């Protein structure tokens, strides 16, 4: 019987199936054997390199030079420098302490010496102010005994002129006050007072007034303001021809002097007075000076009459 195509196909399929089974069995046998041999080799190596008694071998690290850690050096603590202090005490205590007219506190008081520089004033109501210059970083202990304040002669005055007015506008006033019997402190003393008034912010500062009283032995201050008006007389009489030619070139000057009498003890204005005058001249400066002099005398006389000298 001749094999048909069907038989040939079946035979080829059997052959292919048999070859596939053989390949599978071979791969399984030899693959498992290879795995077994590799694992066996690894176990043998582990036993050869393991430490006795089943201890765990330390991990080996690359050869790295090792150095013993140096002992930590103690940290240098920054020394806390104690700032020098200035101690201020007064008898009786409770006095106000000012440095350059800034209130620092009341006695007894301790100040950083680096901030203590300038004029020191210690003042208490009812007592004479104490003052002295101090220098930065001075560590002296200042002990002050305050004395009871005393009344001063009323005729002794400080004359302060309004600085906003032209210089010399109140020049005759000092002489007028002296002629009226008052004692007016001199230009040198005034030159010491004026800068301190500016630094303190005005005469309303309590410690400033106390310092002026103690420093210059004075209880009152005159604050003066002088003003003037100058006009050509021929222009004033322009509507009167008969007079215009007669007064050609004549200057008319009107002056006003305003005075305020200030109590340095209380800081209040005790009196306000004025003097006015008019004068004529061919020179405007001469006319204004004469008018201001007359107004100053009038104001000084009014002050003398209304405020008798003790």
QUIJOQUI-V276971 format. One record per run of one state. SS is the DSSP state (A for helix, B for strand, O for the rest). FROM is the first residue (numbers start at 0). TO is the last residue. Records with the same first field share a line. If there is no record, write none. Layout:
SS->FROM-TO  FROM-TO
This chain:
O->0-3  49-50  54-83  91-94  99-100  106-107  115-116  123-125  127-128  134-139  145-146  148-154  161-169  179-181  184-185  200-204  216-218  236-239  244-249  263-267  281-282  306-309
A->4-48  51-53  112-114  170-178  186-199  205-215  232-235  240-243  283-305
B->84-90  95-98  101-105  108-111  117-122  126-126  129-133  140-144  147-147  155-160  182-183  219-231  250-262  268-280
